[in-house]
Amino acid sequence: MKFGIALGALNAHFHIDAADAAERLGYESVWIPEHLVLTMAMSRSPHPGEEHPPVPPTTPIFDAFTYLGYLAGRLPNVRLGTHVYNLGLRHPFIAARAIATLDIVSGGRAEIGIGASWLEEEWKAVGLDFKTRGKRLDEALDICRRLWTEPEIEHHGEFYDFDAVAFDPKPVQKPYPPLLIGGESKAALRRAARVGDGWLGMGHTFETAGPQIALLRQLQAEYGREDAPMQIIFGGPVHSQDDVKRWEELGVTRLLVSPWRRSPECIEAMERFADLVGLEPRVG
């Protein structure tokens, strides 16, 4: 089992301290949330069954790849993830370049969580139709994958149209950094099963995780990808080594944790959790 730290659950003032502690204590990865902009009026929620946004519009938001690039130079071992990046809001040239650059400067440590987006007003603010977000994301993903793997590409699609272009340098990881599809909807699980290297869900219990994982496996089989490696990642409770074993038995490959109750307590809480699950501190 791999354990990552969800920096988005912290007050932004503690991000760097927590990232440093993750490196020192033996956590496998750190993850940062992402939005292009938060509008003053917001609706919806990424959490199933909830109607109101989980964050106020004044929540600090950073450019994910700039921030992770800084952490890449500061932390030599941990992997660096987006949780999640709203790729459909950008032209795929911009997204592909940012992702490839992070993978290069980190020496191949990028983990790219991608979502179709939930905040309709964010799409309106940049002049894009929220109803097209799924199709736009699918097309952008296809372009990015080709940019990362082909010597030149041209594309004439519904949302993007361009003649032949080159794209260098390519990412360090081959064929490209892991693409982890975020979301709890069937559309998100279908996208993960069809083109993803993993599924990045929300918080789960043992009872809620099982049906979602089973559906993901079913969809993988429908696309002929039942044997394709699939990371399964989300947040979930861990109170003992037995809990870790239960998550592993369900097929979970990485848990994103935030073991603190208050941000000022994050380092002590991370230390206790590392002891609980048996992480090995890094030396040097």
C-alpha positions in Angstrom: 0.0 0.0 0.0 1.2 3.5 -0.9 0.3 6.5 1.2 0.1 10.0 -0.2 -0.5 13.3 1.6 -3.5 15.4 0.5 -2.2 18.9 0.8 -5.6 20.3 -0.1 -6.9 19.3 3.3 -4.4 21.8 4.9 -4.3 25.5 5.4 -2.0 26.7 2.6 0.5 28.1 5.2 1.4 24.5 6.1 1.8 23.0 2.6 5.6 23.3 2.5 6.1 22.0 6.1 3.8 19.0 5.4 5.6 18.3 2.1 9.0 18.3 3.8 7.6 16.0 6.5 6.2 13.6 3.9 9.7 13.4 2.3 11.4 12.8 5.7 8.8 10.3 7.1 8.6 8.0 4.1 5.3 9.0 2.5 5.2 8.0 -1.2 3.6 11.1 -2.7 2.1 14.6 -2.1 -1.0 15.9 -3.9 -2.3 19.4 -4.6 -5.8 20.4 -5.7 -6.4 22.6 -8.7 -8.8 25.2 -10.1 -8.3 27.9 -12.7 -10.5 30.3 -10.8 -13.2 30.2 -8.1 -16.2 32.4 -8.8 -18.0 34.3 -6.1 -21.2 32.5 -6.9 -20.8 28.7 -6.9 -23.1 25.8 -7.2 -22.8 22.0 -7.3 -20.3 19.9 -5.4 -17.7 17.2 -6.4 -19.1 15.0 -3.5 -22.0 12.8 -4.5 -25.2 13.7 -2.8 -24.1 17.2 -1.8 -25.5 20.4 -3.4 -23.1 23.0 -2.1 -19.5 23.7 -2.9 -17.0 22.4 -0.3 -14.8 25.4 -0.4 -15.4 29.2 -0.3 -14.4 31.3 -3.3 -11.5 32.9 -1.3 -9.7 29.6 -0.9 -6.1 30.1 -2.0 -5.5 28.4 -5.3 -2.0 27.8 -6.8 -0.9 26.9 -10.3 -0.5 23.2 -9.8 2.5 22.6 -12.0 4.5 25.6 -10.8 3.9 24.5 -7.2 4.8 20.9 -7.9 7.8 21.9 -9.9 9.0 23.8 -6.9 8.4 20.7 -4.7 10.3 18.6 -7.2 13.4 20.6 -6.6 12.9 20.6 -2.9 12.0 16.9 -2.3 14.1 14.3 -4.1 12.0 11.2 -3.6 8.2 11.7 -3.2 6.0 11.6 -6.2 4.0 14.7 -7.2 0.3 14.5 -8.0 -2.6 16.7 -9.1 -5.8 16.0 -7.2 -7.3 16.9 -9.7 -6.3 19.0 -12.7 -9.2 20.5 -14.8 -7.6 19.7 -18.2 -10.7 20.5 -20.2 -10.4 24.2 -19.2 -7.1 24.5 -21.1 -5.9 24.0 -24.6 -4.2 20.6 -24.8 -1.0 22.3 -25.9 -0.8 24.2 -22.6 -1.7 21.1 -20.5 0.6 18.7 -22.3 3.5 21.2 -22.0 3.0 21.7 -18.3 2.7 18.0 -17.5 5.7 17.0 -19.6 7.8 19.8 -18.0 6.9 18.6 -14.5 7.8 15.0 -15.4 11.1 16.1 -16.8 12.2 18.4 -13.9 11.1 15.8 -11.3 13.0 13.0 -13.0 9.8 11.1 -13.8 7.8 11.6 -10.6 4.6 13.1 -12.0 1.2 11.6 -11.2 -1.6 13.3 -13.2 -5.0 13.3 -11.6 -7.5 14.7 -14.1 -11.2 15.6 -13.7 -14.0 16.6 -16.0 -14.9 19.5 -13.5 -17.8 20.1 -11.3 -18.0 23.9 -11.0 -20.2 25.2 -13.8 -19.5 28.8 -13.1 -15.8 28.3 -13.6 -16.5 27.2 -17.2 -18.8 30.2 -17.8 -16.1 32.5 -16.5 -13.7 31.4 -19.3 -16.4 31.3 -22.0 -16.8 27.5 -22.3 -19.9 25.4 -22.3 -20.1 23.3 -19.2 -22.3 20.8 -21.0 -19.4 19.9 -23.3 -16.9 19.2 -20.5 -16.8 15.4 -20.9 -16.4 15.4 -24.7 -13.9 18.3 -24.5 -11.8 16.4 -21.9 -11.9 13.2 -24.0 -10.6 15.1 -27.1 -8.0 17.0 -25.1 -6.7 13.7 -23.5 -6.4 12.1 -26.9 -4.4 15.0 -28.2 -2.1 15.1 -25.1 -1.4 11.4 -25.4 -0.4 11.8 -29.0 1.7 14.9 -28.3 3.7 12.9 -25.7 4.3 9.8 -27.9 4.3 10.8 -31.6 7.0 12.7 -33.5 4.4 15.0 -35.1 0.6 15.2 -35.0 -2.2 17.0 -36.7 -5.8 17.0 -35.4 -9.2 18.1 -36.8 -11.8 17.5 -34.2 -14.9 19.0 -32.7 -13.2 21.4 -30.2 -9.6 21.5 -31.4 -8.2 21.9 -35.0 -4.6 22.3 -36.0 -2.2 21.2 -38.8 0.9 19.2 -38.1 2.9 20.2 -35.0 6.0 18.8 -33.3 6.2 18.5 -29.5 9.5 18.1 -27.7 10.9 17.2 -25.2 8.8 14.2 -24.4 8.0 13.1 -20.8 10.5 11.0 -18.9 7.9 8.3 -18.0 6.9 6.2 -21.0 4.6 6.4 -22.7 3.7 9.3 -20.4 3.0 10.1 -16.8 0.1 8.0 -15.2 -3.3 9.5 -16.1 -5.5 9.1 -13.1 -9.2 9.9 -13.9 -10.9 11.5 -11.0 -14.6 11.4 -10.1 -17.4 9.2 -8.7 -19.9 9.3 -11.6 -20.3 6.4 -14.0 -18.9 8.6 -16.7 -15.7 9.2 -14.7 -15.4 5.4 -14.0 -16.0 4.7 -17.7 -13.3 7.2 -18.7 -10.9 5.6 -16.3 -11.6 2.1 -17.6 -11.3 3.2 -21.2 -8.2 5.4 -21.2 -6.9 5.8 -17.7 -4.0 4.3 -15.8 -5.9 4.6 -12.6 -9.0 5.9 -10.9 -8.8 8.7 -8.4 -11.9 8.8 -6.2 -13.2 10.8 -3.3 -13.3 9.7 0.4 -14.7 6.2 0.9 -15.5 3.6 3.6 -15.0 -0.1 3.1 -18.7 -0.4 2.3 -18.8 2.3 -0.3 -15.5 1.5 -2.0 -16.4 -2.1 -3.0 -19.3 -1.3 -5.4 -17.3 1.5 -7.2 -14.3 -0.8 -7.6 -16.5 -3.6 -8.9 -18.0 -1.3 -11.4 -14.6 -0.1 -12.5 -13.5 -3.7 -13.1 -16.7 -4.4 -15.0 -16.1 -1.4 -17.3 -12.5 -2.4 -17.8 -13.7 -5.7 -19.1 -16.2 -4.0 -21.4 -13.3 -2.1 -23.0 -11.1 -5.2 -23.2 -8.7 -3.8 -20.6 -9.3 -6.2 -17.8 -5.6 -7.1 -17.7 -4.4 -3.5 -17.9 -2.7 -2.3 -14.7 -5.1 0.1 -12.9 -4.2 2.2 -9.9 -7.1 2.7 -7.4 -6.7 5.7 -5.3 -8.9 7.6 -2.8 -9.1 8.6 0.8 -10.3 6.2 3.5 -10.0 5.6 7.2 -7.0 3.8 8.6 -6.9 3.0 12.4 -4.8 -0.1 12.3 -2.7 -2.4 10.2 -5.8 -4.5 9.7 -7.5 -1.6 8.0 -4.6 -1.4 5.6 -5.0 -5.1 4.8 -8.7 -4.6 4.2 -8.0 -1.8 1.7 -5.4 -3.9 -0.1 -7.9 -6.8 -0.3 -10.3 -4.5 -2.0 -7.7 -3.7 -4.6 -6.7 -0.2 -3.4 -3.2 0.7 -4.4 -2.8 4.1 -2.8 -4.6 6.0 0.0 -4.5 9.8 0.1 -4.5 10.7 3.8 -4.9 13.8 5.9 -4.5 12.4 9.5 -4.6 15.8 11.3 -7.7 17.4 12.8 -6.3 21.0 12.7 -3.6 22.3 10.3 -1.2 23.3 13.1 -1.1 19.7 14.2 -0.3 18.3 10.8 3.4 17.3 11.4 2.7 15.4 14.7 -0.3 13.7 13.1 1.7 12.7 10.1 4.4 11.2 12.4 1.8 9.2 14.3 0.2 7.9 11.1 3.6 7.0 9.7 4.3 4.9 12.9 0.9 3.3 12.7 1.3 2.0 9.1 5.0 1.3 9.4 6.5 3.8 7.0 10.3 3.9 6.9 11.9 7.3 7.4 14.2 8.5 4.6 17.8 9.2 5.6 19.7 12.2 4.1 
